[in-house]
Amino acid sequence: MRWLGNTIVLPYDERVAWKWGQLSVLSERRGRARPINDTWIAACCLVANLPLATLNVKDFEDFTENDGLQLVLTANS
C-alpha cells in the first residue's frame, strides 16, 4: 500500500455513514440515484465541512445543487 503513503484520508465514522444514507435516499427520491462511491465522498466532505476538489464536476453537481456540497473550481474546470 505504498501508493497510499502520501494520500490524505478523511476520517469516517457513524456521522459519515448516516450522511451517506441520507444523501442516498434523497437522491433516489429526486429520481437521480448517485453511485455509492460518489455519495460516500460527498458525505465525507459534508460532515467534515470541507469543499471537494475534483475534475469530475458533473458527477457531483447534484450534491452541490441539493445538499450544500461545495466544489473547488480551477481555471481548468
Secondary structure, DSSP 8 states (H G I E B T S, - for coil): -GGGTT-------HHHHHHHHHHHHHHHHTT----HHHHHHHHHHHHHT--EE-S-GGGGHHHHHHH---EE--TT-
